[in-house]
Amino acid sequence: MSFFKKLFGGGGAAKSDAVVKTAEHKGFTIEARPYKEGGQFQLAGVISKEIDGVRWEHRYIRADRFTSLDEAAEIALVKGRQIIDEQGERLFAKPISS
């Protein structure tokens, strides 16, 4: 049965739901959320910011994999800072008014 769950994606929460480390950068919150993939840890994270009382999020996953969970988390924070420095609030696509 577990073979079919893996094959069809059944059971369990999303891969990158566990927050490993958190950092603040220029008014944004970065959450490192690496997940286990193929015996290593895939780099992933969430950047969030509250704007006008609404919490906006941007999720990112990179191809980088690490043998250490701590290393993957640290690099996820570095990548999050880089994304913020490059894009700022443009990360959050605001809805177009009709």
C-alpha distances in whole Angstrom, upper triangle without the diagonal:
4,5,5,7,9,10,11,12,10,11,14,18,19,20,23,24,25,29,30,34,36,40,42,44,47,46,42,39,37,33,32,28,27,23,21,20,20,21,24,25,26,29,29,31,32,36,37,41,42,45,47,45,42,39,38,35,34,31,31,29,31,29,31,28,30,29,30,29,32,34,31,32,36,36,34,37,39,38,38,41,42,40,43,46,45,44,45,45,44,40,40,40,43,42,45,48,48
4,5,5,6,8,10,10,9,9,12,15,17,16,20,21,22,26,27,30,33,36,39,41,44,43,39,36,34,30,28,24,23,19,17,17,16,18,20,21,22,25,25,27,29,33,35,38,40,42,45,43,39,36,36,32,32,28,28,26,27,26,27,25,26,25,26,25,29,30,27,28,32,32,30,33,36,34,34,38,39,37,39,42,42,41,42,42,41,38,37,38,41,41,44,46,47
4,5,5,6,9,10,10,12,14,17,18,17,21,22,24,27,28,32,34,37,40,42,44,44,40,37,34,31,29,25,23,20,17,16,15,17,20,21,22,25,25,28,30,34,35,39,41,43,46,44,41,38,36,33,32,28,28,25,26,25,26,24,25,25,26,25,29,30,27,29,33,32,30,34,36,34,34,38,38,37,39,42,42,41,42,42,41,38,38,38,41,41,43,46,47
4,5,5,6,8,8,10,13,16,17,17,21,22,24,28,29,32,35,38,40,42,44,43,40,37,34,31,30,26,24,21,19,18,17,20,22,23,23,26,26,28,30,33,35,38,40,42,44,43,39,36,35,32,31,28,28,25,27,26,27,25,27,27,28,27,31,32,29,30,34,33,31,34,36,34,35,38,39,37,39,42,41,40,42,41,40,37,36,37,39,39,41,44,44
4,5,5,5,4,7,9,13,14,14,18,19,20,24,26,29,31,34,37,38,41,40,36,34,31,28,26,23,21,18,17,16,16,18,20,21,21,23,23,25,26,30,31,35,37,39,41,39,36,33,32,29,28,25,25,23,25,24,26,24,25,25,26,25,28,29,26,27,31,31,28,31,34,32,32,36,36,34,36,40,39,38,39,38,38,34,34,34,36,36,39,41,42
4,6,5,7,8,10,13,13,12,16,18,19,23,24,27,30,33,35,37,39,39,35,32,29,26,24,21,19,15,14,12,13,15,17,18,17,21,20,23,25,28,30,34,36,38,41,39,36,33,31,28,27,23,23,20,22,21,22,20,22,22,23,22,26,26,24,25,28,28,26,29,31,29,30,33,34,32,34,37,37,36,37,37,36,32,32,33,35,36,38,41,42
4,6,8,11,13,15,15,15,18,20,22,26,27,30,32,35,37,38,41,40,37,34,31,29,27,23,21,18,16,14,14,17,19,20,19,22,22,25,26,30,32,35,38,40,42,40,37,34,32,29,28,24,24,21,23,21,23,22,24,24,26,25,29,29,26,27,31,30,28,31,33,31,31,35,35,33,36,38,37,36,38,38,36,33,33,33,36,36,38,41,41
4,6,9,12,14,14,14,18,19,22,25,27,30,32,35,37,38,40,39,35,33,31,28,27,23,22,18,18,16,17,20,21,21,20,23,22,24,25,29,30,34,36,37,40,38,35,32,30,27,26,23,23,21,23,22,24,23,26,26,28,26,30,30,27,28,31,30,28,31,33,31,31,34,35,32,35,38,37,35,37,36,35,31,31,31,33,33,36,38,38
4,7,9,10,10,11,14,15,18,21,23,26,28,31,33,34,37,36,32,30,27,24,23,19,18,15,15,14,15,18,19,19,17,20,19,21,22,26,27,31,32,34,37,35,31,29,27,24,23,20,20,18,20,20,22,21,23,24,25,23,26,27,24,24,28,27,25,28,30,28,28,31,32,30,32,35,34,33,34,33,32,29,28,29,31,31,34,36,37
4,7,9,10,12,16,16,18,22,24,27,29,32,34,36,38,37,33,31,29,25,24,21,20,17,17,16,18,20,21,21,20,22,21,23,23,27,28,31,33,35,37,35,32,29,28,25,25,22,23,21,23,23,25,24,25,26,26,24,28,29,26,26,30,29,27,30,32,30,30,33,34,32,34,37,37,35,36,35,34,31,30,30,32,32,35,37,38
4,7,9,11,14,14,16,20,22,25,27,30,33,34,37,36,32,29,27,24,23,19,19,16,16,16,18,19,21,20,20,22,20,22,22,26,27,30,31,34,36,34,31,28,27,25,24,21,22,21,24,24,25,24,25,25,25,23,26,28,25,25,28,29,26,28,31,30,29,33,34,32,33,37,36,35,35,34,34,31,30,31,33,33,36,38,39
4,7,8,11,11,12,16,18,21,23,27,29,31,34,32,29,26,24,20,19,16,16,13,13,14,17,18,19,17,17,19,18,19,19,23,24,27,29,31,34,31,28,25,25,22,22,19,20,19,22,22,23,22,23,23,22,20,23,25,22,21,25,25,23,25,28,27,26,30,31,29,30,34,34,33,33,32,32,28,28,29,31,31,35,37,38
4,6,8,7,10,13,16,19,20,23,26,28,30,29,25,22,20,17,17,13,14,12,13,14,17,18,18,17,16,17,15,15,16,20,20,24,25,28,30,28,25,22,21,18,19,16,17,16,20,21,22,20,22,22,22,19,21,23,20,19,23,23,20,22,25,24,23,26,28,26,27,31,31,29,29,28,29,25,24,26,27,28,31,34,35
4,6,6,9,12,15,17,19,22,24,25,28,27,23,20,18,15,14,11,12,10,12,13,16,17,17,15,13,14,12,13,13,17,18,21,23,26,28,26,23,20,19,16,15,12,14,13,16,17,19,18,19,21,20,17,20,21,18,17,21,21,17,20,23,21,20,23,25,23,24,27,27,26,26,25,26,22,21,23,25,26,29,31,33
4,6,8,11,13,16,17,20,23,25,27,26,23,20,17,14,12,9,8,6,8,9,13,14,13,11,10,11,9,11,13,17,18,22,24,27,30,28,25,22,20,17,16,12,12,11,14,14,15,14,16,17,17,14,17,18,14,14,18,18,15,18,20,19,18,22,23,21,23,26,26,25,26,26,26,22,22,24,26,27,31,33,35
4,6,8,10,12,14,17,19,21,24,23,19,16,13,10,9,5,6,5,9,11,14,15,14,10,9,9,7,7,9,13,15,19,21,24,27,25,22,19,17,14,13,10,10,9,12,14,14,14,15,16,16,12,15,16,12,11,15,15,12,14,17,16,15,18,20,18,20,23,23,22,23,23,23,19,20,22,24,26,29,32,34
4,6,9,12,13,16,19,21,23,22,18,15,13,10,10,6,9,8,12,14,18,18,17,13,13,12,10,9,10,13,14,18,20,23,25,23,20,17,16,13,13,11,12,12,15,18,18,17,18,19,18,14,16,18,15,13,16,17,14,15,19,18,16,20,21,20,21,24,25,24,23,23,24,20,20,22,24,25,29,31,34
4,6,9,11,15,18,20,23,22,19,15,13,9,8,6,8,8,11,14,17,17,16,12,13,12,10,10,11,14,15,19,21,24,27,25,22,19,18,15,16,13,14,14,16,18,18,17,17,17,15,12,13,15,13,11,15,16,13,14,18,18,16,19,21,21,21,24,26,25,24,24,25,22,22,25,27,28,32,34,37
4,6,7,11,14,17,20,19,16,12,10,6,6,5,8,10,13,16,20,19,17,13,13,12,10,8,9,12,13,16,18,22,25,23,21,17,17,14,14,12,13,14,16,19,18,17,17,18,15,11,12,14,12,9,12,14,11,11,15,15,14,16,19,18,19,22,23,23,22,22,24,20,21,24,26,28,31,34,36
4,7,11,14,17,20,20,17,13,11,7,6,6,7,10,12,16,19,17,15,12,13,11,10,9,11,14,15,18,21,24,28,26,24,20,20,17,17,15,15,15,16,18,17,15,14,15,12,8,8,11,9,6,9,12,10,10,14,15,14,16,19,19,19,22,24,24,23,24,25,22,23,26,28,31,34,37,40
4,7,11,13,17,17,14,11,8,6,5,8,10,13,15,18,22,20,17,14,14,12,11,10,11,12,14,16,19,23,26,24,23,19,19,16,16,15,15,15,17,19,17,17,16,17,14,10,9,11,10,6,8,11,9,8,11,13,12,13,16,17,17,19,21,22,21,22,24,21,22,25,27,30,34,36,39
4,7,10,14,13,11,7,6,5,6,9,12,15,18,21,24,24,21,17,17,14,12,10,10,10,11,13,16,19,22,21,20,16,16,14,15,14,15,16,18,20,19,19,18,20,17,14,12,14,13,9,10,12,10,8,11,13,10,12,15,15,14,17,19,19,18,19,21,18,19,23,25,28,31,34,37
4,7,10,10,8,6,5,7,8,12,15,18,21,24,27,26,23,19,19,16,14,11,11,10,11,12,15,18,21,20,20,16,16,15,15,15,15,17,18,21,20,21,20,22,19,16,14,15,14,11,10,12,10,7,10,12,9,9,13,14,12,14,17,17,16,17,20,17,19,22,24,27,31,33,36
4,7,6,6,5,6,9,11,15,18,21,24,27,30,30,26,23,22,18,16,13,12,9,10,10,13,15,18,18,18,15,15,14,15,16,16,19,20,23,22,23,23,25,23,20,18,18,18,14,13,15,13,9,11,13,10,9,13,13,11,13,16,16,13,14,18,16,17,21,22,26,29,31,34
4,6,5,6,7,11,13,17,19,23,26,28,31,31,27,24,22,18,17,14,13,10,10,10,13,15,18,19,18,16,15,14,14,16,16,19,20,23,22,24,24,26,24,21,19,19,18,15,14,14,13,10,10,12,9,7,10,11,8,9,13,13,10,12,15,14,16,20,21,25,27,30,33
4,6,9,10,14,16,20,22,26,29,31,34,34,31,27,25,22,20,17,15,11,11,10,12,13,17,17,17,15,15,15,15,17,18,21,22,25,25,27,27,30,27,25,23,23,22,19,18,18,16,13,13,14,11,9,11,12,8,9,12,12,9,10,14,14,15,19,20,23,26,28,32
4,7,10,13,16,19,22,26,29,31,34,34,31,27,26,22,20,16,14,10,9,7,9,10,13,14,14,12,12,13,14,17,18,21,23,26,26,28,28,31,28,26,24,24,23,20,19,19,17,14,15,16,13,11,14,13,10,11,14,13,10,10,14,13,14,18,18,22,24,26,30
4,6,10,13,16,19,22,26,27,31,31,28,24,22,19,16,13,10,7,6,5,8,10,14,14,13,11,10,10,11,13,14,18,19,23,23,24,25,28,25,23,21,21,20,17,16,17,14,12,13,13,10,9,12,11,8,11,13,12,9,9,12,11,12,15,17,20,23,25,29
4,7,10,13,16,19,23,25,28,28,25,21,20,17,14,10,8,6,5,6,9,12,16,15,14,11,10,9,10,12,13,16,18,22,21,22,23,25,23,20,18,19,17,14,14,15,12,10,12,13,9,10,13,12,10,13,15,14,12,12,15,13,13,17,19,22,25,27,31
4,7,9,12,16,19,21,25,25,22,18,16,13,11,7,6,5,7,9,12,15,19,18,16,13,12,10,10,10,11,13,15,18,18,19,19,21,19,16,15,15,14,11,11,12,9,6,9,10,6,8,11,10,9,12,15,14,13,13,16,13,14,18,20,23,26,29,32
4,6,9,13,16,19,22,22,19,15,14,11,9,5,5,6,8,11,14,18,21,20,18,14,13,10,10,9,10,12,14,17,17,17,17,19,17,14,13,14,12,9,10,11,8,7,11,11,8,11,14,13,13,16,18,17,16,17,18,15,16,19,21,24,28,30,33
4,6,10,13,15,19,18,15,12,11,8,6,4,7,9,12,15,18,21,25,23,21,17,16,13,12,10,10,10,12,15,13,13,13,15,13,10,10,10,8,5,7,8,5,6,9,10,8,11,13,13,14,17,18,18,18,19,20,17,18,21,24,27,30,33,36
4,6,10,12,16,16,13,10,9,7,5,5,7,11,13,17,20,23,26,24,22,18,17,13,12,10,9,9,11,14,13,12,13,15,13,10,11,12,9,7,10,11,8,9,13,12,11,14,16,15,17,20,21,20,20,21,22,18,19,22,24,27,30,33,35
4,7,9,13,12,10,6,5,5,5,7,10,13,16,20,23,26,29,28,25,22,20,16,15,12,10,9,10,11,10,9,9,11,10,7,9,10,6,6,10,10,7,10,13,12,12,16,17,17,18,21,22,22,22,23,24,20,22,24,27,29,32,35,38
4,6,10,10,8,5,5,7,7,10,13,16,19,23,26,28,32,30,27,24,22,18,17,13,12,10,11,12,11,9,10,11,11,8,11,12,9,10,13,13,11,14,17,16,16,19,20,20,22,24,25,25,25,26,26,23,24,26,29,30,34,37,39
4,7,6,6,4,6,9,10,13,16,20,23,26,29,32,35,34,31,27,26,22,21,17,15,13,13,13,12,9,9,9,10,8,12,13,10,12,15,15,14,17,19,18,19,22,23,23,25,27,28,28,29,30,30,26,27,29,32,34,37,40,42
4,6,5,6,6,10,11,15,18,21,24,28,31,34,37,36,32,29,27,23,21,17,16,12,12,11,11,8,10,10,12,11,15,15,12,14,17,16,15,19,20,19,20,24,24,23,26,28,28,28,29,30,30,26,28,29,32,34,37,40,42
4,6,8,9,13,15,18,22,25,28,32,35,37,41,39,36,33,31,27,25,21,19,15,15,12,12,9,10,10,13,13,17,16,14,17,20,18,18,22,23,21,23,26,26,26,29,31,31,31,32,34,33,29,31,32,36,37,40,43,45
4,7,10,13,15,19,22,26,29,32,35,38,41,40,37,33,32,28,26,22,20,17,16,14,13,9,9,8,10,11,15,14,13,16,18,18,18,21,22,22,23,26,27,27,29,31,31,32,33,35,35,31,33,34,37,39,42,45,47
4,7,10,13,16,19,23,26,29,33,35,39,38,35,31,29,26,23,20,17,14,13,12,10,6,6,5,7,8,12,11,9,12,15,14,14,18,19,18,20,23,23,23,26,28,28,29,30,32,31,28,30,32,35,37,40,43,45
4,6,9,12,16,19,22,26,29,32,35,34,31,27,26,22,20,16,14,11,11,10,8,5,5,6,7,6,9,9,6,9,12,11,11,14,16,15,17,19,20,20,23,25,25,26,27,28,28,25,26,29,32,34,37,40,42
4,6,10,14,17,20,24,27,29,33,32,29,25,23,19,17,13,11,8,7,7,6,5,7,9,10,9,11,10,7,9,12,10,9,13,14,13,14,18,18,17,20,22,22,23,24,25,25,21,23,25,29,31,33,37,39
4,7,11,13,17,20,24,26,30,29,26,23,21,17,14,11,8,6,5,7,6,6,8,11,11,9,11,9,6,7,9,7,6,10,11,9,11,14,14,14,16,19,19,19,20,22,22,18,21,23,26,28,31,35,37
4,7,10,14,17,21,23,26,26,23,19,17,13,11,8,6,4,6,9,9,10,11,14,14,11,12,12,8,8,11,9,6,9,11,9,9,13,14,13,15,17,18,18,18,19,19,16,17,20,23,25,28,31,34
4,7,10,14,17,19,23,22,19,16,14,10,8,6,5,7,9,12,12,13,14,17,16,13,13,13,10,8,11,10,6,8,10,9,7,11,12,11,12,16,16,16,16,16,17,14,15,18,21,23,26,29,32
4,6,10,13,16,19,18,16,12,10,7,6,4,6,9,12,15,16,17,18,21,19,16,16,17,14,11,13,13,9,9,12,10,8,11,13,11,11,15,16,14,14,14,15,11,12,15,17,20,23,26,29
4,7,11,13,17,16,14,10,8,6,5,6,8,11,14,18,18,19,21,23,22,19,18,18,16,13,14,14,10,9,12,10,7,9,11,9,8,12,13,11,10,10,12,9,10,13,15,18,22,24,28
4,7,10,13,12,10,7,5,4,6,9,11,15,17,21,21,23,24,27,25,22,21,22,19,16,17,17,14,13,15,14,10,12,14,12,10,14,15,13,11,10,12,9,9,13,14,17,20,23,26
4,6,10,10,8,6,5,7,9,12,15,18,21,25,25,26,27,30,28,25,24,24,22,19,20,20,17,15,17,16,13,13,16,13,11,14,16,13,10,9,12,10,9,13,13,16,19,21,25
4,7,6,5,4,6,9,12,15,18,22,24,28,28,30,31,33,31,28,27,28,26,23,23,24,21,19,21,20,16,17,19,17,14,17,19,16,13,10,14,13,11,14,13,16,19,20,24
4,5,5,6,7,11,13,17,20,23,26,30,30,32,33,36,34,31,30,31,29,26,26,26,23,21,23,22,18,18,20,18,15,17,19,15,12,9,12,12,10,12,11,13,16,17,21
4,6,8,10,14,17,20,23,27,29,33,34,36,37,40,38,35,34,34,32,29,30,30,27,25,27,26,22,22,24,22,19,21,22,19,16,13,15,16,13,14,12,14,16,17,20
4,7,10,13,17,20,23,26,29,33,34,35,36,39,37,33,32,33,31,28,29,30,26,24,27,26,22,23,25,22,20,23,24,21,18,15,17,17,14,16,14,16,18,19,22
4,6,10,13,16,20,23,26,30,31,32,34,36,34,31,31,31,29,26,27,27,24,23,25,24,20,21,23,20,18,21,22,19,16,13,15,14,11,13,11,13,16,17,20
4,7,10,13,16,20,23,27,27,29,30,32,31,27,27,28,25,22,24,24,20,19,22,21,17,18,20,18,16,19,20,17,15,12,14,13,10,13,12,14,18,19,22
4,7,10,14,17,20,24,25,27,28,31,29,26,26,26,24,21,22,22,19,18,20,18,15,16,18,15,13,17,17,14,12,9,11,9,7,9,9,12,15,18,21
4,6,10,13,17,20,21,23,24,27,26,23,23,23,20,18,19,19,15,15,17,15,12,14,16,13,12,16,16,13,12,10,11,8,7,10,11,14,17,20,23
4,7,10,13,17,18,20,22,25,24,21,22,21,18,17,18,17,13,13,15,13,10,13,13,10,10,14,14,11,11,10,10,7,7,9,12,15,18,21,24
4,7,10,14,15,17,19,22,21,18,19,19,15,14,16,15,11,12,14,12,10,13,14,11,12,16,15,14,14,14,14,10,10,12,15,17,21,24,26
4,7,10,12,14,16,19,19,17,18,17,13,13,14,12,9,11,12,9,8,12,12,9,12,15,14,13,14,15,14,11,12,14,18,20,23,26,29
4,7,9,10,13,16,17,15,16,15,11,12,14,12,9,12,13,10,10,14,14,12,15,17,16,16,18,19,18,14,16,18,21,23,26,29,32
4,5,8,11,15,16,15,16,14,11,12,13,10,9,12,12,9,11,14,13,12,15,17,16,17,19,20,19,16,18,20,24,26,28,32,34
4,6,10,14,15,15,17,14,11,14,15,12,11,15,15,12,14,17,16,15,19,20,19,20,22,24,23,20,22,23,27,29,31,35,37
4,7,11,12,12,14,11,8,11,12,9,9,13,13,11,14,16,15,15,19,20,19,21,23,25,24,21,24,25,29,31,34,37,40
4,7,9,10,12,10,7,11,12,10,11,14,14,13,16,18,18,18,21,23,23,24,25,27,27,24,26,28,31,34,36,40,42
4,5,7,9,7,6,9,11,9,11,14,14,14,17,19,19,20,23,24,24,26,27,29,29,26,28,30,34,36,39,42,45
4,7,9,8,8,11,13,12,14,17,17,18,20,22,22,23,26,27,28,29,30,32,32,29,31,34,37,39,42,46,48
4,5,5,6,9,10,11,12,15,16,17,18,20,21,22,25,26,27,28,29,31,32,28,30,33,36,39,42,45,47
4,6,5,6,9,10,10,13,14,15,16,19,20,21,23,24,26,27,27,28,29,26,28,30,33,36,39,42,45
4,5,5,6,9,10,11,13,14,15,17,19,20,21,23,25,26,26,28,29,26,28,31,33,36,39,42,45
4,5,5,6,8,10,11,12,14,16,17,18,20,21,23,24,25,27,28,25,27,30,33,36,39,42,45
4,6,5,6,9,10,10,12,14,15,16,18,20,21,22,23,25,25,22,24,27,30,33,36,39,42
4,6,5,6,9,10,10,13,14,15,17,19,20,21,21,23,24,21,23,26,28,31,34,37,40
4,5,5,6,9,10,11,13,14,16,17,19,20,20,22,24,21,23,26,29,32,35,38,41
4,5,5,6,8,10,10,12,14,15,16,18,19,21,22,19,22,25,28,31,34,37,40
4,5,5,6,9,10,10,12,14,15,16,17,19,19,16,19,22,25,28,30,34,37
4,5,5,6,9,10,11,12,14,15,15,17,19,16,18,22,24,27,30,33,37
4,5,5,6,9,10,11,12,14,15,17,19,16,19,22,25,29,31,34,37
4,5,5,6,9,10,11,12,13,16,16,14,17,20,23,26,28,32,35
4,5,5,6,9,10,11,11,13,14,11,14,17,20,23,26,29,32
4,5,5,6,9,10,10,13,14,12,15,18,21,25,27,30,33
4,5,5,6,9,10,13,13,12,15,18,21,25,27,30,33
4,5,5,6,7,10,10,8,12,15,18,21,23,26,30
4,5,5,5,8,9,8,11,14,16,20,22,25,29
4,6,6,10,11,11,14,17,19,23,25,27,31
4,6,10,9,9,13,15,18,21,23,26,29
4,6,5,6,9,11,14,17,19,22,25
4,5,6,9,11,13,17,19,22,25
4,5,6,9,10,14,16,18,22
4,5,7,9,12,14,17,20
4,6,9,13,15,18,21
4,6,9,12,15,18
4,6,9,12,15
4,6,9,12
4,6,9
4,6
4
